Amino acid sequence: MMRHILNLGLRLFLVCAVAAAGLGLTYTLVKDRIALEEAKRRAKAADVVLSSIDAQPQESEELTALLQPRFPDLITVFEGLDADGRRAGYAFVLKSKGYNFITLAVGVDVEGRVTGIKAVTNEETPGLGAVALDSKEYLEKFRGKGPEPLTLKVDVDAWTGATFTSKGITNGVNMALRMWKALQEGGEG
């Protein structure tokens, strides 16, 4: 009986080891492609949130490195440059917590006003929170707000049935506004 149990345990161990090795190899082969696709999604979202001010996004490792110590949920910063190469705004790509996690791109112009919001990725509930993140009409309500922090149900209404998602979006916008303010104060704010 003991020999039978050991035999089954050894077989199970071998199956698990082969499966783990296969998954590790597959991840190694595709991790660069995954990173490239994520970078493309972030750049596309930055382009969307800066399009209302006709600014072209340029990813800034320098600004990202400056802000990340104070804002650990920041993923990257894009500077929005106008046709003359002058800074017209920023696109902050950041993580926020709704019901689940949301990655947002939030555009902010040089005056500290929201130029747009775009969900890069979200894990919100389909049919509830995900609908709020996909609603251009709802996200448009944040446009032009700032530079002062926003209060949900005062400055912007919550999406019915998705209050946590609405809080997550508002918190993400407020984080972007705080980052904009920190940049205006020389990164020390």
Secondary structure as GFF3:
##gff-version 3
##sequence-region A 1 189
A	DSSP	alpha_helix	2	50	.	.	.	ID=ss1
A	DSSP	three_ten_helix	51	53	.	.	.	ID=ss2
A	DSSP	beta_strand	56	59	.	.	.	ID=ss3
A	DSSP	alpha_helix	61	67	.	.	.	ID=ss4
A	DSSP	beta_strand	74	81	.	.	.	ID=ss5
A	DSSP	beta_strand	87	97	.	.	.	ID=ss6
A	DSSP	beta_strand	101	109	.	.	.	ID=ss7
A	DSSP	beta_strand	114	122	.	.	.	ID=ss8
A	DSSP	alpha_helix	129	134	.	.	.	ID=ss9
A	DSSP	alpha_helix	136	140	.	.	.	ID=ss10
A	DSSP	alpha_helix	163	184	.	.	.	ID=ss11
###
